């Protein structure tokens, strides 16, 4: 191996035992609690406007929580990334802080990375790669990526953070009260959703599974026009290390914000739409992490980089879920109510008042979110469409009457289907793409 450049600074340690991670999260929770006490104390004696005081409280809490999440990485940071995909889901201060998780987390130092690689392969890094760049090219929630050279070819090496897999369940147990407080939700109503999130996050820590799924889904999508996938190098892959071809492309968000022509935007947008349509409706197994960092644009093609988070769905769920896109269903109250009961969105114990409320909200939501599916070509650059989605989310978040809708509503499978489509809509809007739907 040739001499490597100076690795530079990085996080020198990471709390890897469940007990130490719980202590860090508990410390963040205690700080949040103290901030609330200060807030209520100041409100009692201060003339500061309530809105300004609340904004200051949110900023202090969001900064403290994100600082802790970014140092711990793993489940807490992944949760921040998921929540930040919808900037109307959280108060503005939290959305601003958590958005950092979409791009790059503080990387670990080179000695920690080296130790992980050498434990996995029982060989020095110098024997495994021709060259290895100690400074991380990208830091994420579960692991970080380094550039290397293997048998003369540039490769990307994803290395999992120490202790992430072992502490994930305990992390989420401690993080849950903070998340519920931020979202204004009751634990009993969302417990099955948290189990779904935990299951997917545990899968993301299994790099052997990721390797298999990446190869299977890439093969199943090989016929898609303008969609490409990096090849893996299985001999340099393990439970905590993945090695794949290095793709020298442009990050999707930078491409979207750059000078690309409308035709180029439409081509990439079409590739993105076709990729998700094929997975969702033909494969019943889809890439469930559609944020810009997982896609590159190179030579007019969309490259899909990361299959760490995927979700398989049953044919029965698929048919029930996508039946809601039929406009005629929304006009037949009884049929619509039956469809919502089949998805456990309406519950047997609902009162007539609750039923009416849920029917109204569901109809409004579906009519809005299904608009692209009703068109031959849909223009995602229309700012009114995404604004309407955001406005609806904000109105629902502020509607105190919704908190009286007790019960776990909707199947757990819907969490990642909804996440995939919201992320897809957001990316297509950023691309300002016109997409052929039918």
N, C-alpha and C positions, 0 to 999 in steps of 0.2 A: 504494500500500500504506500502511495506517495504521502509526503508530509501533509497533514491536515491544517487548515487555517485555525487561528485562535478562536475557540468556541465562544468567547464573550461571556457575558453574565447570563444568569438564568436562575430560576428558583432552586435553591441549594438543597431543599428537603421537602418532603411531602408527608403529611400525617397518614400513615398507612394502616394503623391498627384501628379497629372499630371504636375502641374506647377513646383514643386520642382524637379521632374525627368527631365523635359525639360531643367531646368536650369543647371543640372549636365551634360546632354548630350551637351548642347550648350557650356558649359565650356570646355568639351573635344574637341569639334569642333574648338573652338577658339585656344586651345593649338596646335592643328594640324596645323591650319592656321599660327600661329606664327612660328612653326617649319619649315614650307615651306618658310616663309620669310627669316628666318636665313639661310636656305639651299641655296636659290638663292643668298643671300648676300655673303655667304662664297664662292660660286662657282665663283663669280665675282672677288674676290680678292685672293683666295687661290689656292695653287698648289696641293691640295688634289685630287687624281684621282676621276673622276666622279662616278665610280662604288662604291668606298669606301664611298663617301659622301652620295650617295643615300641609301646605306645600313644603314648608321648611322641614316639617316632621317627615314627610315622605322622602325628601331628598337625603336627610340624615340616615333614615332606615335603609333606603335602597343602596346607598353607598356602602354602608356597613355590611349588609347582606351580600352584595356582589363581591366585595373584597374577600369575604370568607369563602364564598363559593368558588371564586377563581383560584384561590390558594389550595382548596381541597380537590378541585376538579371532579371528575367522575359524575355521580348521580346529581349532586347539587348544581353543578355547572350545566349539565345537560338539561335539567329542569328549567333553568334560567333561559337557555337557548330556545326551548320549546315555547315557553310563555312569551318570549319576545317576538315570535313570529307574527302575533297579532298585537299591534301596538295600541289597540283599543281595549284589549282585555285587562290591562293593568293601568293603574295611575301613571301619569306621564313620567314621574321621576323614576319609577321602577322600569318602565319600558325603555327609557333612555339608558339606564345602567345595564340592563340585561341584554340590550342590543349588542353590547360588546362581545357577548358570547357567540354571536353569529360569525365573527371574523377570526379573532385570534386570542387565545388565552395566554397568560404569561407562561413561557416554556420552562421546562425543567432543565437543570444544568447538565452538561455533558457527562460527568461522572455517574449520575443516576441513570442516564440513558444507556451508557456503556454497560453498566452492571446488569440491567434488564436483558439486553441483547445477549450478553455472554452467559447469563444463567440459562437462557432458553436454548442456546445451541452448544454450550459447553466448549466454546472456542473463542479466542480473542477476536475482536472486531476486525483486526488487520488480516486475519485468515479467512474471514467471511466475505469481505468486499474489497474490490481493487482500491476504491477511495470511499471515504465517508465524511460528510460535512457535519461537524459537531453542532454547529448552530442550527436550531430548528428552522425549517422553512415555513412551518405553520403549526400553531398549537391549537388544539381543540379540547373538547370536554373529556373524552375517554383516553385519548392518546395524542401524540404529536408526530409530525412528519419531518423526516430528514432526507436530504438529497444524497445519493451515493452512486457509485459505479460498480456494476457487476458484470464480469466477463466483457468489459468494454462498452457496456450499454448503460445509459443513465437510468436510474431507478429511484422510486420513492419508497422510503422505508417508514412504515407507521409503527410506532412503539407505544405500547400501552403504559399508562402511568402505574407505578407500583401501588398495590393495595386497593385499586379501584373495584375490582370484581368482588373481593372478599368483604368489603365494607358497604356495598351498594344498598343492601336491604336495610341495614341499620341507619345509613345516611338518610334514606327516604323516610324512615319512621320519624326521624327528628325534624326533617325539613317539612314534613306534611303540615304541622300546625302553622308554620310561617306562610306556606302557600295558601292555605285555607283563609288565613287572615287577610292576605293581599287580595284574594279573589272574592272575599265575602261569602264563602260557601260553608255548608255544614258537612262534617266528615261522613255522617251516615248516608248522605245523598250522593257522594262521589267515591265511596270506598272501592267499588268495583272498577272505576276508572283508574284509581291509583294502582290497583293490582295489575291492570293492563299495562300501565306505564312501567311499572317495576319489571314485568315479564319481558317487555321489549328492551329495556335498559340492560337487563341481565344478558340477553342475547347479544347486545352490542359489545359486551366484554369477552365474548367467545370468538376469537379470531379464526379458529378452525371452521366454525359455522359460517362466518362471514366469507371466508375463502370459497367454501362450497357454494353458498348462495350467489356470490358474485359471478362465479363461473357458470352456474346454471341459468341465472337470469340473463346474463350477457348472451349466452347461446340462444336462449328463447327469444331474444330481441334482435338477433343478428340480421333479420330481414328488414328492419326498420330503416327507412331512408334518412341519412344524415345523423344517425345516432351511433356513437362509437364508445368502446370500453377499453381501458388499459388491460394488457395481459399481465397475469401474475407469474411469479417465480416460486412455485411450491417448495423447492428445496431451501428457500430462505423465508419460509412462513412457519409460524408456530401458533400456540395459543395466545401469545402476547406480542408477536411481531408479524407484520405483513410486508412483503416486498412485491412491488408491481412496477410496470414501466412508468417512467417519468414523462408526463405529457406537458410539453411547452406550449401552453395556450393562454388565453385571456380569461380571467375569472368572469363568470356570467354577469355579475353586477357591473363590472367595469366595461364590459362589452355593451351592456344596456345603456350605460350612462355616457358612452362615447359617441363617435361620429358615424356609426354604421348607417347604411342606407335603409330605407323602409323595406326594400326587398330582402336585405340581409336579416333584418329584424324578424320579418315574417317567416323566413326559412327556419331560423332557430326556434321561434315560437311554435311553428308547426311541428318541428321535431320533438319539442318538449310535450306538446299536446298529444301527439301520436304515441310517444313513449308511455305516458300515463294511461291513455285509453287502451292500449294493447295489454298492459299489465293488469289493469283493473277489470277488463271485460273478457279477455281471452285467457290470461294466465291465472287470474284470481290470486295473484301474489305481486305485491308492488313495493317500490322504493318509497319509504314512508318518511323521508327526511329531506323535503324539497327546499333547502335554503341555498343561497347563491354559492356558498363555499364548496358545495358538492358537484358543481358543474363548471366545465371550461368550454370555451369556443375556440376552435382551431380550424383554419381553412374552410370555414363555412359549415362546420359540423359541430354538433353538440356532443361533448364527452362527459360521461357519467363516471364519477370518480369513486364513490363510496356507497357500498351496499351494507353498511353496518346495521342500519335500521330498516327492516322490511316487515311486511305484514301479509300473511295469507288470510283469505276470507273464504267462507263456505259459499257454495252455489246458492243455498237457501237465503243466506243473508244478502248476498249480492242482488238476488231477484227482488227481495222485499225492499231493500234500500233504494234501488234505482227505479222501481215501480213508481216512486214518488215523483219522478220527473214527468210522468204522463199528465199533461194539462187537464185532461178530462177528469182525472181523479179528484182534483182540487174542487171541481164543481159539484161533485156528488158527496154531500156531507156524510152520509152513512158509510159509503165506501172509503172515504178519506179517514174517518174515525177508525174503521176496521184496520186500515193499513197502519195507522199509528199504534193501535193496540198490538198488532203483530210485531212491531218493533219495540214494544214496551215504553213508548213515549207517552201514550195514555195508559193509565193504570186502572185496574178493576175497582179500587177504592176511591177513585176520584169523584168528587161531588159534581153536580151539574155545572156549578159555577167554575170549578177548576177545569172541567172538560171544555167548556166554552173558551176559557182563557188559553188553554193549550192549543186548541184547534185554530184560534186566531193567530197566535204566535207562529205556529208551525206553517200555516198557509202563507203568512207574510214572508217568512224565512225562505220557504221553498220557491215561491214565486220569484224572489230576488235571486237566489243562488242558482236557480235552474235556467236563468236567462240565456247563458251561452248555449245550452243544449237545445234551445228552441230555434236557433238560427242556423242557416246554412254556413254563414261566415260571421264571426263575432269579432268586433273591434275592441280589444282589451285596453286600448289607449284611452278610451272614453273615461274621463275622470269621474263622471257622475256614477258609474257603476261601482267602483271601489268605495267612493264616498258614501254611497247608499248602504253598502255593507258595513262600513265603519260606523255610520250614524245609527244603524239598527243595533249594532253591538253596544254602542255607548248608551243608547236609550234603554236597552235591556239591562245593562249593568247598573243603571241608576234607578230602575223600576223596583222599588222596595216590595211591591206586591209579589214579584217573582220568587222572593225568598220564602213565601208561604207555600210554594209548590213542592211539598215534601215528596221524598221517594227518589230512588235511583231510576232515572229516565233514559231510555235508549240503551242498546247493547254496547258492550265494551268494544266490540269490533269497530264501532262508528268513530271512536276517538281518532284513530290513525287514518281512516278514510276521510274524515272531515279535515284533519290536519293536512293530508296530501292535497286536497282540492283547494284549501285556503292558500297553501304555499304555492300551488300551481297558478292560481289566479293572480297572486301577488307578483310572481316572477313574470308572467305574461303582461301584466300591467306595466311593470318596470321596463320591459322590452318594447312596450307600445306596439305590440304585434297584432296583426289581423290574422285570424286562424280559421281554417276550414274545419267545421265541426262535423258535418254530416256528409 
